[in-house]
Amino acid sequence: MTMIDVPYQFINQDDFSGGMNTYARPERVGSSQGHVAENCWSEPFGSLSKRGGTQIYNTVAMSGPLQGLYRFYQEGGSAYFLAVDADNDVLLDAGSGDFTGEAIGSFTNAGDVYFLTWREWCILANGAAEYPRAYNGTIFRELGMPAPETTCTVGEGDGGEITGKYKYKITFVYTWGESKPSPASAPISVTDKKINLTVIPKGDTNCIERNIYRTEKGEDQYFFLHTINDNETTTYTDIEGDDTALGDGTDLIFNNDMPPHCQFLAEYAGRVYFAKGPSDESSVWYSKVNQPNAVPATNLLVVGSGKGDSITGLVPFGDILLVFKRNTIYQVKDYGGGTVEQEPVSSFVGCIAPRSITRVPGGIIFLSHDGIYHFNGAVLKNITEEIVDDEIKNITKAKGTKAVGCVYKRYFLFAYDSSEGTDNYNDRVLALDLDSGGWFKWFGTGWNPGIISIWDGGTDSNELYYAHADTGFVYRGDYGNYDEDSATGVKMRWEKRYLLGGGGINESKVRDIRFDVETSSRGNLSTLWEIDNQAADTEANITISLNVLNWEDGIWDAGVWNSGTVERMRRNVRLKTGRQFDLTIRHSEPADIEIKRFDIRYQDRGRRNR
């Protein structure tokens, strides 16, 4: 029997960017992937670091759960952080999480609130039987231009120059436009008289003027007559005969209708689009160009079938507007000149979670019935097919509707309710590295996002905030090193299964296992090697632990690891070549750490020839 030495074999792991791939067979896992990648970031050059912690932003809870959360940036540079609480009140952050001031406005009914920034205005809609709201930092109001519901009273005045039969209409004027007209007044016929208008209707507090329109003698077309430069005066005397040009000849505009009751909003082709009313699950309305407050009733599309296929979102994409429905996707194209048309994009893929729809560089990501999809304008692709993970595959339709997504730094974050438990919170977060395509799983106390808000405008620089799915608290995510609810350090874990040797049934001994970790900062790192030959032989199971407690130059004692050094731990264990071992990296201390690489060197001690 002869022992033959075999050269050392090396495993080098210097790229973690592929993230998580839960295929059971190691050979199906990419060289940059691990079976487990939890609470990790993949840095631009493929190194591995922990995600940040979570910190409560508002020390005084609002009435929860929140129905809306949004950071609003004006073109002039001002920024506002808005929250809609469980009492339907719209609250403004006075700074540092102080939402305790008086509500700036409210909705009448409950409903998930969606937002859109239009120039200096933030538009809010909740899907209930009420108008969207608008806020500009000073005024909170119903979107649109409410029109007079009543008209003026007309009567014959003293001597004048008016002869004929006439009717009048009134409009309200706002800083953002003019309403459609009131009902017509009763007709009045006079001969060489003045006409007195009384009980002229007054507008709400946002009305700054009122315009009076009148027909010409015996006609039905209305022309501008006079502006009342206030919202108080209720009388006017008309002295203009037909031989005098009425005003500037402006026709009365009849179709400055109020916006619809709706839930979803989008800006596209200079218009604001509105979708899904409480009883119109397939309707899409659109405003006049550059006039979000004026939505003619005829500016309406019924998109696809409405039976069980309700609209779940609107997203502008290039020169089209995508209309997501539960089971299908359509595109709307504005050809100009009032021509707006629709056509199907997919008849078998839709979006079940409105808040999951996220614009990413080069496409859109959203949750469908059978996974997370990416659409680049031409191709729909399920991008979770390689994550063979029951938690992802078994997201139920009921739980999936609450999933939320966002772009943060170079990641798409996707928060969802796992199939485990009955808490009905989004207690898991997947992070997709948009550069490498690698998935990482986040979890921990406090991570239950119901709504996510990214601060990335004005003087803000990519900050992550979210509303807890059940409470009235807002959290700042990826911040610090602790999950504040538990006051414990974030726990990172990365695990991969490796094959040893070339297979076969020959027994051998492995010796001289060398482990070299290169890091970029001080911290506490624990690594676990679990060698398992998948047999009943207890000799073949051993756990080797290396604990890196501190990094200080020149120190190596029990459990202390020097940054950048190479140390050797020798263990002999009987196993069969071709079997596998799992390597797990855990890091649960508060200090930050970045792992750039590790090397494993192992050697077959020899083969037994028979």
C-alpha positions in Angstrom: 0.0 0.0 0.0 1.6 3.3 -1.1 0.7 6.8 0.0 0.9 9.3 -2.9 1.1 13.0 -2.0 -1.3 15.2 -3.8 -0.7 19.0 -4.4 -2.6 21.6 -2.4 -5.9 22.7 -3.9 -7.2 26.2 -3.5 -10.6 27.8 -3.3 -10.5 31.6 -3.8 -13.6 33.7 -3.1 -12.9 37.3 -4.1 -16.3 38.3 -5.6 -19.6 38.1 -3.8 -21.6 40.2 -6.3 -23.7 37.3 -7.5 -25.7 37.3 -4.3 -28.0 34.5 -3.4 -28.7 31.3 -5.4 -30.6 28.7 -3.4 -30.1 25.8 -5.8 -29.2 22.7 -3.7 -26.4 21.5 -6.0 -23.2 23.4 -5.6 -22.3 23.1 -9.2 -25.5 25.1 -10.1 -24.3 28.1 -8.0 -22.2 30.7 -9.7 -18.7 31.5 -8.6 -19.7 34.8 -7.2 -22.9 33.5 -5.5 -23.7 31.9 -2.1 -26.5 29.7 -1.0 -27.3 32.3 1.7 -26.7 36.0 1.5 -28.5 37.7 4.4 -28.2 41.4 5.5 -25.4 42.0 3.0 -24.4 44.7 0.6 -22.3 43.8 -2.4 -20.0 46.7 -2.9 -19.1 48.0 -6.4 -16.0 45.8 -6.8 -17.7 42.7 -5.4 -16.7 42.9 -1.7 -19.2 42.1 1.0 -20.4 44.4 3.8 -23.3 44.5 6.2 -26.5 46.5 5.6 -27.1 49.3 8.0 -29.5 49.2 10.9 -32.9 50.8 11.4 -33.7 53.8 13.5 -37.1 55.2 14.5 -37.5 58.6 12.9 -40.5 60.0 14.8 -40.4 59.5 18.5 -44.1 60.2 18.9 -46.2 57.6 17.0 -48.8 58.8 14.6 -52.2 57.0 14.3 -51.2 53.9 12.4 -50.8 52.2 10.2 -50.0 55.0 7.8 -51.8 55.2 4.5 -49.2 57.3 2.7 -45.6 58.6 3.0 -43.9 60.9 0.5 -41.0 63.3 0.2 -42.1 66.1 -2.0 -39.5 68.4 -3.8 -40.6 71.6 -5.4 -38.8 73.1 -8.5 -37.9 76.0 -6.4 -35.8 73.8 -4.1 -38.1 73.4 -1.0 -38.8 69.9 0.3 -41.6 68.5 2.5 -42.1 65.1 4.1 -45.8 64.1 4.2 -47.6 61.3 6.0 -51.2 60.2 5.9 -52.2 58.6 9.1 -55.0 56.1 9.9 -57.4 58.9 10.7 -57.1 60.2 7.1 -55.2 63.3 8.2 -52.3 64.6 6.1 -49.4 65.5 8.5 -46.3 67.5 7.7 -42.9 66.7 9.3 -41.8 69.9 11.0 -38.2 68.5 11.1 -36.5 65.5 12.7 -39.6 63.4 12.7 -42.0 65.8 14.4 -45.4 65.1 12.9 -47.2 66.3 16.0 -48.4 69.6 14.6 -51.9 70.3 13.3 -52.9 68.4 10.2 -52.4 70.4 7.0 -55.5 68.8 5.5 -57.4 65.5 5.3 -59.3 63.0 3.3 -62.9 62.1 4.2 -62.4 58.4 3.5 -59.7 55.8 4.1 -57.6 54.4 1.3 -54.0 53.8 0.3 -52.6 57.2 -0.8 -50.5 57.7 -3.9 -48.6 60.8 -4.8 -47.3 62.8 -7.8 -45.1 65.9 -8.0 -46.3 68.4 -10.5 -44.1 71.5 -10.7 -44.7 73.3 -7.3 -47.6 71.0 -6.3 -47.9 67.6 -4.7 -51.0 65.7 -5.8 -52.5 63.0 -3.5 -55.2 60.4 -4.3 -56.7 57.6 -2.2 -59.0 55.7 -4.5 -62.1 56.7 -2.5 -65.2 58.6 -3.6 -63.6 62.0 -3.3 -61.4 64.3 -5.3 -57.6 64.1 -5.2 -55.9 66.7 -3.0 -53.1 69.1 -3.8 -50.5 70.8 -1.6 -47.8 73.5 -2.4 -46.3 74.1 1.0 -48.9 76.7 1.8 -52.3 75.7 0.4 -54.0 72.3 0.8 -57.0 71.9 -1.4 -59.0 69.7 -3.6 -57.4 69.3 -7.0 -59.3 71.0 -9.7 -61.4 74.2 -10.0 -64.7 73.8 -8.3 -67.4 75.6 -10.4 -70.4 77.5 -9.1 -73.3 75.2 -8.3 -75.9 78.0 -8.5 -76.2 81.1 -10.7 -77.1 84.7 -10.3 -80.5 86.3 -10.2 -81.3 88.9 -13.0 -83.7 91.8 -13.0 -84.6 94.9 -15.0 -82.7 98.1 -13.9 -83.3 101.7 -14.6 -82.9 103.3 -18.0 -80.1 102.1 -20.2 -79.1 101.0 -23.6 -79.7 97.2 -23.5 -82.5 95.9 -25.7 -83.1 92.2 -26.3 -83.2 88.8 -24.6 -80.1 87.7 -22.6 -78.7 85.0 -20.2 -75.7 85.0 -17.9 -73.2 82.5 -16.5 -70.6 82.9 -13.7 -67.2 81.3 -13.4 -64.7 81.1 -10.5 -61.1 82.2 -11.0 -58.2 80.7 -9.2 -54.4 81.3 -9.4 -54.3 78.0 -11.3 -57.1 78.6 -13.7 -60.8 79.2 -14.3 -63.7 76.8 -13.6 -66.3 75.7 -15.9 -69.5 77.9 -15.7 -72.4 78.0 -13.5 -75.9 77.0 -14.7 -77.4 79.7 -16.9 -79.4 82.4 -15.4 -83.1 82.8 -16.2 -83.5 84.6 -19.5 -84.4 88.3 -19.3 -85.9 90.5 -22.0 -85.5 94.3 -21.8 -85.8 97.4 -23.9 -83.5 100.3 -23.3 -82.7 99.2 -19.8 -79.9 98.2 -17.6 -79.8 94.6 -16.2 -79.1 94.1 -12.5 -77.3 90.9 -11.4 -77.7 89.9 -7.7 -76.9 86.9 -5.5 -73.8 86.3 -7.6 -72.3 83.1 -6.2 -69.0 83.2 -4.2 -66.3 80.6 -4.4 -64.2 78.9 -1.7 -61.3 80.5 0.1 -59.0 79.8 -3.0 -61.2 81.8 -5.4 -59.7 85.2 -6.1 -62.0 86.5 -8.8 -65.2 85.8 -10.7 -66.0 86.2 -14.3 -69.4 87.1 -15.8 -70.4 85.8 -19.2 -73.4 86.9 -21.3 -75.1 85.9 -24.5 -75.5 88.3 -27.4 -79.1 89.3 -28.1 -81.2 86.3 -28.8 -78.2 84.0 -29.2 -76.9 81.0 -27.1 -73.2 81.6 -27.3 -71.6 83.2 -24.2 -68.9 85.9 -24.3 -66.8 87.4 -21.5 -68.5 90.5 -20.0 -66.8 91.5 -16.8 -64.4 90.4 -14.0 -65.3 91.0 -10.3 -61.9 91.4 -8.7 -62.8 89.8 -5.4 -64.7 86.9 -3.8 -67.1 89.1 -1.8 -69.2 91.3 -4.1 -72.6 89.7 -5.0 -74.1 92.4 -7.3 -73.3 93.9 -10.7 -75.1 96.2 -13.1 -74.8 95.4 -16.9 -75.0 98.5 -19.1 -73.4 97.0 -22.2 -75.6 97.1 -25.3 -75.1 94.9 -28.4 -73.4 97.7 -30.3 -70.5 97.5 -27.8 -68.0 94.6 -28.1 -68.4 92.3 -25.1 -65.1 92.1 -23.2 -62.3 90.7 -25.4 -64.5 88.4 -27.3 -63.3 85.4 -25.3 -65.6 82.3 -25.6 -66.8 80.6 -22.4 -64.9 77.4 -21.8 -67.3 74.6 -20.8 -65.0 71.6 -20.2 -62.7 72.5 -17.4 -64.2 69.6 -15.5 -63.0 68.5 -12.0 -60.6 65.5 -11.9 -62.1 62.1 -11.3 -62.2 60.2 -8.1 -59.1 58.0 -8.5 -56.1 56.2 -6.9 -53.2 56.2 -9.3 -51.5 59.2 -10.8 -48.8 59.8 -13.5 -47.4 62.7 -15.6 -47.1 61.9 -19.3 -46.9 64.0 -22.4 -47.6 67.2 -20.5 -50.8 65.8 -18.9 -51.7 64.3 -15.6 -53.3 60.8 -16.0 -55.7 59.5 -13.4 -56.8 55.8 -12.9 -59.0 53.5 -11.0 -62.0 55.1 -9.4 -64.0 53.4 -6.6 -66.4 52.0 -9.3 -64.2 52.4 -12.4 -61.5 49.7 -12.1 -60.4 50.0 -15.8 -60.9 53.7 -16.5 -58.0 56.1 -17.2 -58.6 59.9 -17.5 -56.2 62.6 -18.7 -56.1 66.3 -18.1 -55.6 69.1 -20.6 -52.0 69.7 -21.6 -50.2 71.6 -18.7 -53.5 71.9 -16.8 -53.8 69.1 -14.2 -56.8 70.9 -12.7 -58.8 70.6 -15.9 -59.9 67.1 -16.8 -62.6 67.1 -19.5 -65.1 64.3 -19.0 -64.5 63.2 -22.6 -60.8 62.6 -21.9 -61.4 59.0 -20.9 -60.0 55.6 -21.9 -61.4 52.3 -20.8 -58.3 50.0 -20.8 -58.9 46.4 -21.4 -61.6 44.4 -19.7 -62.7 45.5 -16.2 -63.9 42.1 -15.0 -61.5 41.0 -12.2 -58.6 42.8 -14.0 -58.4 46.2 -12.2 -55.7 48.8 -12.8 -52.8 48.6 -10.3 -50.6 51.3 -11.5 -49.5 53.9 -14.1 -45.9 54.4 -15.1 -44.5 56.7 -17.9 -41.8 54.9 -19.8 -40.1 56.6 -22.7 -42.7 57.8 -25.1 -45.5 55.6 -23.7 -47.5 55.3 -20.5 -47.7 51.8 -19.1 -51.0 50.8 -17.5 -50.6 47.9 -15.2 -53.6 45.7 -14.4 -53.7 42.6 -12.2 -53.5 40.1 -15.1 -52.4 42.2 -18.1 -50.4 45.2 -19.2 -51.3 47.9 -21.7 -49.6 50.9 -23.2 -51.1 54.3 -23.9 -49.6 56.5 -26.6 -50.3 60.3 -26.9 -50.0 61.2 -30.6 -50.7 64.9 -30.0 -53.7 66.9 -31.2 -55.9 65.1 -28.6 -55.3 61.7 -30.1 -54.6 59.2 -27.3 -54.7 55.4 -28.0 -54.1 52.1 -26.2 -52.7 48.7 -27.1 -51.9 45.5 -25.2 -48.3 44.8 -24.0 -49.0 41.4 -22.3 -52.1 39.3 -21.9 -50.6 36.9 -19.4 -48.5 39.0 -17.0 -49.8 41.7 -14.8 -49.0 43.4 -11.5 -50.6 42.3 -8.2 -48.8 44.8 -5.9 -49.2 48.5 -6.8 -46.4 49.7 -4.5 -44.0 47.2 -6.0 -43.9 49.0 -9.4 -40.5 50.7 -9.6 -38.6 52.5 -12.2 -35.0 51.3 -12.5 -32.3 52.2 -15.0 -33.3 50.7 -18.3 -36.7 49.3 -17.2 -39.4 48.7 -14.7 -39.6 46.0 -12.0 -42.9 44.8 -10.4 -44.4 41.8 -8.7 -46.7 39.5 -10.7 -48.5 36.3 -9.8 -45.5 34.1 -10.3 -42.5 36.2 -9.4 -40.8 39.5 -9.8 -40.6 40.7 -13.4 -38.4 43.2 -15.3 -39.7 45.0 -18.4 -37.3 46.9 -20.7 -39.8 48.2 -23.1 -39.7 45.2 -25.3 -39.1 42.0 -23.2 -40.8 40.8 -20.0 -38.5 38.6 -17.9 -39.0 36.8 -14.6 -35.9 37.7 -12.6 -36.5 35.5 -9.6 -36.5 32.2 -11.4 -32.9 31.4 -10.2 -33.9 32.1 -6.6 -35.4 28.7 -5.8 -36.7 29.8 -2.4 -40.1 28.7 -1.1 -40.5 32.0 0.7 -40.3 33.8 -2.7 -42.2 31.3 -4.8 -45.0 30.9 -2.4 -46.0 34.5 -1.8 -49.8 34.3 -1.8 -51.9 36.7 -3.9 -53.4 38.1 -0.7 -50.1 38.8 1.0 -48.4 39.8 -2.2 -50.7 42.8 -2.8 -48.9 44.6 0.1 -45.4 44.2 -1.3 -43.4 47.4 -1.9 -40.4 48.3 -3.9 -38.0 51.2 -4.5 -34.6 52.1 -5.9 -32.0 52.9 -3.3 -28.3 53.6 -4.1 -27.5 50.9 -6.7 -30.2 48.4 -5.5 -33.8 47.6 -6.1 -35.3 46.9 -2.7 -38.4 44.6 -2.5 -40.2 44.2 0.8 -42.7 41.4 1.1 -44.6 39.2 3.6 -43.0 35.8 3.9 -45.0 32.6 3.7 -44.1 31.9 7.3 -46.2 33.2 10.2 -49.5 35.1 10.3 -48.4 38.6 11.1 -49.3 39.9 7.6 -46.3 42.4 7.6 -43.6 42.8 5.0 -41.0 41.2 7.2 -38.5 40.3 4.5 -36.6 42.5 2.1 -34.8 41.4 -1.1 -32.1 43.6 -2.4 -31.2 43.3 -6.1 -27.8 44.6 -7.1 -28.7 46.5 -10.3 -25.2 46.3 -11.6 -24.4 42.6 -11.1 -27.9 41.1 -10.9 -27.2 39.5 -7.5 -30.0 39.1 -4.9 -29.4 39.6 -1.2 -32.0 38.9 1.6 -32.5 41.3 4.4 -34.4 40.7 7.6 -34.4 41.7 11.2 -36.4 43.5 13.9 -38.0 46.6 12.6 -37.9 45.7 9.0 -41.7 45.7 8.3 -42.1 48.3 5.5 -45.6 49.2 4.5 -44.6 52.2 2.4 -41.1 53.3 1.3 -40.0 56.8 0.7 -36.6 57.7 -0.8 -35.1 61.1 -0.1 -33.0 61.9 -3.2 -33.6 65.4 -4.3 -32.7 69.0 -3.3 -30.0 68.7 -0.6 -31.0 65.1 0.2 -28.7 62.3 -0.9 -30.2 58.9 -1.2 -31.8 58.3 2.2 -34.2 55.5 2.9 -37.3 55.9 5.0 -40.3 53.7 5.5 -43.6 53.5 7.3 -44.0 50.5 9.5 -46.7 48.2 8.2 -48.7 48.1 11.4 -47.7 51.0 13.7 -47.6 54.8 13.3 -43.8 54.9 13.3 -41.5 55.9 10.4 -38.1 54.4 10.3 -34.8 55.4 8.7 -33.3 52.3 7.1 -29.7 51.3 6.4 -28.6 53.7 9.1 -26.2 53.0 11.9 -25.4 49.5 13.1 -28.4 48.5 15.2 -32.0 47.5 14.6 -33.4 49.9 17.1 -36.4 47.8 18.2 -34.1 45.2 19.5 -31.0 47.3 20.3 -28.8 44.5 18.8 -26.2 44.7 16.1 -27.2 43.8 12.6 -26.4 40.1 11.9 -24.8 39.4 8.5 -24.6 35.8 7.1 -23.1 34.5 3.9 -22.8 30.8 3.2 -21.6 28.7 0.4 -21.2 25.0 -0.3 -18.0 23.8 -1.8 -17.0 20.4 -3.3 -13.7 18.8 -2.2 -11.6 16.6 -4.5 -12.5 15.0 -7.7 -15.2 12.6 -6.7 -15.1 8.8 -6.4 -15.4 6.6 -3.4 -11.7 6.6 -2.2 -11.2 7.7 1.4 -8.6 10.3 2.2 -7.6 12.7 4.9 -7.7 16.5 4.4 -5.0 18.5 6.2 -3.6 22.0 6.3 -6.8 23.9 5.8 -5.7 27.5 5.5 -8.0 30.5 5.8 -7.1 34.0 4.8 -9.6 36.9 5.2 -8.9 40.4 3.9 -11.0 43.1 5.3 -11.1 46.9 5.0 -11.8 47.9 8.6 -11.8 46.7 12.2 -14.7 44.7 13.6 -15.8 41.4 14.9 -16.1 38.5 12.5 -17.1 34.9 13.1 -16.6 32.2 10.4 -17.9 28.7 10.5 -16.7 25.8 8.4 -18.9 22.8 8.5 -17.4 19.8 6.9 -19.9 17.1 6.2 -19.4 13.9 4.2 -23.1 13.2 4.2 -22.4 9.8 5.9 -23.2 8.4 9.3 -19.5 8.4 10.3 -19.2 10.8 13.2 -15.5 11.3 12.5 -16.5 12.9 9.3 -18.3 15.8 10.9 -16.4 18.7 12.4 -16.9 22.4 13.0 -14.0 24.7 12.8 -14.6 28.2 14.1 -12.4 31.3 13.7 -13.4 34.3 15.8 -11.9 37.6 14.8 -12.4 39.8 17.9 -10.2 42.8 17.1 -7.7 44.0 14.6 -4.6 45.4 16.2 -1.1 45.2 14.7 1.0 42.3 15.9 -1.6 40.6 18.0 -2.7 37.0 17.5 -4.0 35.2 20.5 -6.9 32.9 21.2 -9.6 34.0 18.8 -7.8 37.3 17.8 -7.3 37.8 14.0 -4.9 40.3 12.5 -6.2 42.1 9.4 -4.4 41.0 6.3 -2.5 38.1 8.0 -2.5 34.5 7.0 -3.0 32.0 9.8 -3.4 28.2 9.7 -5.6 25.9 11.7 -4.9 22.2 11.2 -7.4 19.5 11.7 -7.5 16.0 10.3 -10.8 14.5 9.4 -11.8 11.4 7.6 -14.1 12.1 4.6 -14.7 11.0 1.1 -13.5 13.1 -1.8 -16.2 14.6 -4.0 -18.2 15.4 -0.9 -18.9 18.9 0.2 -18.5 21.4 3.1 -20.4 24.5 3.9 -18.5 27.7 4.7 -20.5 30.3 6.7 -19.4 33.9 7.5 -21.3 35.5 10.3 -20.9 39.1 11.5 -23.1 40.3 14.3 -21.1 43.0 16.1 -21.9 46.7 15.7 -18.7 47.7 14.0 -18.7 48.0 10.2 -16.8 45.4 8.2 -16.0 44.9 4.5 -14.9 41.4 3.4 -12.8 41.6 0.2 -11.8 38.0 -0.2 -11.0 34.7 1.5 -8.8 31.8 0.4 -9.1 28.2 1.4 -6.2 25.8 0.8 -6.6 22.1 1.4 -4.6 19.0 0.6 -5.5 15.3 0.2 -3.0 13.6 2.5 -2.9 10.6 0.2 -4.8 7.8 -1.4 -5.1 4.2 -0.4 -4.4 2.0 -3.3 -5.7 -1.5 -3.0 
